[in-house]
Amino acid sequence: MSKRLFSRMKVSLLMVVTLSMLLVPMAEAANPYPNSMVAFGDSISRAFNTGSTAFSDATQNAWSTGTTASVNSQYLRILAANPAISGKNYNNAVTGARMSNLLGQVNASPAGMGYVTILMGANDACASSEAAMTTVANYQSQFASALTAIAAKDPNAQIFVASIPNIKQLWSLLKGNFWARTIWGLLGTCQSMLANPTSTSATDTARRTRVDQRVKDFNSALATECAKYANCRFDSNTVYNYQFTASQVSTRDYFHPSLAGQTKLAEITFASAKAAFGWT
């Protein structure tokens, strides 16, 4: 073999190796969607009261990680764009959880979280009384600790934080419904907001305003802590600002999202996440 031919072969081989090195990251970058995901939160993320068995979880219907086609969860929407996520949709949310429970959910989650959704705080505001609500300082501190744990477990995880729904809007929507008022009373649902639902007294009106302000303050805390992480995105109050309709609320408890409500949550949160993370 001549030296000239050998030199040409070396150049060609070098070009092939270089081109291969360039193409690999380009191929990876072509699909920005995550390869796994986990949901943290409370009964909303467990799709409570949407299944065939009343007053139980129905995670297949969940807005984040569910598999019910009609809901078209965030997971299913990501799956359509990235088959690699198939079967890697974990739901660590717990019905009844408060923000103080988020750290435990994170610690119990699988390693290598590609994408995280968090919807937590309704139970911190929806307490047995106004006095029983979580303080803003505690809520923010608990959330900060959970974010620290997520970052330690997987520094590259994309974190989507949904705002707490507007429970005052829920009261306004259904306060005129006899069955809603009856169920709220029988179950003791969210008495901080829903006690005396038809009262127009100054005392009850002021209480509802304060509870709504607590929810707003919680959402501000979420935005503040999330902003400290380059890979965390708050939904800019997308969920809080959405005006749920009566058909999007369960007629079992007149509080949790119905199947239609879960479908709408999937739609609006995915649109927010897609824009925030630059998914195409």
N, C-alpha and C positions, 0 to 999 in steps of 0.2 A: 504494500500500500504506500503510495507516494505521500510525502509530507504535506503537499498541497491538498490532497483529498482528505487526509486525516484532519487537517485544520478546518476544512469546510464542514466535516462531520461534527467536529467539536462545536463550531458556531451554530449549526442546525440544532444540535442537542441542547445547547444553552438557550436558544430561542424557544424551544418546546417547553423546557422547564420553567422559564420565565413566564411564558404565556399561561401555563397551568397554574402557576402561583397567583397570577392576576385574575384568572377566571374563577377560582374557588371563592374568594370573598365576594365577587360580583354575583355569583349564583346565590350565596347566602343572603346578600342584601336585597335580592330581587323579591323575597318574601318577608315582609317585616312582621308578620303575625307571630304570636308566641306559640311554642310547642307544648305548653302545659299551662294550667290555670287552677286557681283555688279561690273559693269564695269564703269570706269571713263576714259575720254579721249575726242577725237575729232571725225571728220567725219570717220576716219578709223574704230573706234569702233562702229560707227553707220552704217557701211557697205554702206556708201553713194554711189549712182550710181550703185548699183548691182541689184536693183529691176526692176519691170516692168515699173515703172514711172521714167523717166530720171531726173537726178539732184534732187534726193530726198533720204531721208534715207530709209533703208530697214533692220531694226534691226534684222529681222528673219534670215538674212544671216551673222550676225556679228561673227567674229572669237572667241569672248569671251563668249557672252551670247546667241547667236543665236539658233534657233530651226530647221533650214533647215538641213535635214538629210545629204545631199550631202556635206555640209560644215563640218559637224561633229565638231562643236564648242567645246571649252573647257567645256562648260556647258553640252553638250550631252555626252562627254567622262566621265565627273564626274558622270552624271546621271546613266550611264551604270554600274558604280561601287558602287554608293550610291543613291538609289531611294528616300532617304529622302530629296534630294535637289529639287525634282520635283516642278516646278512652282515658285521657289525662285531664279530666274535669273533676276536681275534688271539691267537695262541699263541707267545710269545717264550721259553718255557721251553726248556731244553737238557738233554738226557740227560747225566748225569755231572756236572752243575754243582754247585758248592759255593756257599756264601754269598759268597765272594770274586768270583763271577761275576755276582751279581745286578745290580750297578751297570751292567755292560756290557749286560745285557738291557734295563734301563730306558733306557739311552741309545739303544738300537737300536729302541725302541718307537715307534709312531705318536704324533703329537701329539693332544691333545684326548682323553685317556683318561677315559672316564666312570666306569669301574669297573675296579679292579685286584684280582686274586687273587694271593696269594703263598704258596707251599708250598715251603720251602727249608730244608735242614739235615740231611736223612737222610745225605747223603754226607759231611757234616762229622763226623758221629759214626760212620758206617759206613766205617771206614778199614781199611787193611791190617793195622794193629795199634793198640793203645790209644794208643801214643805218637804215632801219626800223626794223631790226631783234631785238629780245629781247637780252639784255645783259646777259652774263653768270651769273653775280652776282645776277641780278634780278630773273632769271630763277631758280637758286639754292635756293634763299630765299623763293620764292613762293612755290616751291616743299616742302621745309622743313616745311613751315606752314601747308600745306595740310597733310603731314604725322603726324604732331603733332595732328591735328584735328581727323584723323583716329584713332590714338592711344587713344585719349580721348574718342571717341565714342565707340570704341570696342578694348580694349587692347589685346584681343586674336585673332583678325582677322589676317589671313595669307595674306600678301600683295605681289603680283607679279608685278614687274615693267619691262615693255618691253622697249627696246631701240628704239630710233627713227630710222626709215628706212633710208637707204643711198640714199638721193635725188640726189647726184652726179651720182650714178650708174644709176638712172632713166634717167637722162639727157643723159648719155653715151649710154644707151640702145635705146633711141627713138629719139635722135637728127637727125638721118638720115631719119626719117619718116616724109613725107610731111604733113600728116594730124595731126600728133602730134605737129609739129612746128606751124601749122596754128591755132589749137585749143589753144595752150599755149598763142599765141599772142592775139587771139580774147578774151579769158577769163582773160588775165593778170595773168596767173597762175604762182605762185612761181617765180616772176621775179628776186628775189635775186639770184637764181640759173639758171633759164631757159631763161632769157633775151638773145637775140642774140645767139641762140642755136648753130648755125653753125660757129660762129666766132672762129678763132684761134689766135686772137690778144693777146698780152701779158697782156693787161688790163683785157680782159674777162677771160682769163685763170687764172690769179691771183685771180680775184673775185670768181670764182668757187671754187678755192682751199681754200679761206678764209671762204666761206660759209660752205664747207664741214668740215673745222676745227671747226666751230661754233657748228655744229651737234655733232662732236666728243666731244667737251667740254661740251655740254649739257648732253650727255650720261655719261660722267665722273661725272658730278654733280649728276645725278640720282644714280649712283653707290655709291658715297660718302655718300649721305644722307640716302639711303636705308640701308647701312651697320651699321647705328647707332641704328637700331631696330632689335632685335633678331628674329622677325617673318616676316621680310621683305627680299625678294630675288630679286636681279637684274638679268636680263637674260644673263649677261656676253656678251652683244652685239650680241646675237643670231639674232635678227631681223635686226640690222644694217649690219651684215656680210652676210646676205642672199642675193644672187644675183637673183632678180626677173627676170622672163622671160617676153617677150612681151605679151604672152597670160594671164599672171597674172596681167595685168594692164588694166583698163577700156578703151574701145575704144570710150567712150563718152567724156571723158575729158583727157585721156592719162596721168592720174596722180594718181587717187585712185586705190586701189586693185580691180580687177575684182572678180567675184565669185570664180574663180580658185585661185586668190590671197588671198582671205579671207580663203579659204580652206587650203592653205599652211601656212598662219599665225596661224591658229588653230593648225595645226600639229606641227610646230616648237616651238610655245610658250608652248603648253601643255607638250611636251617632256621636255622642260626646267623647267617648273614648277614642273612636276612630279619628276624629279631628284632632284631639289632644296629642295622640301619639304619632300622627302622620301616617296611619295605616292607609294603604291605597286599595 
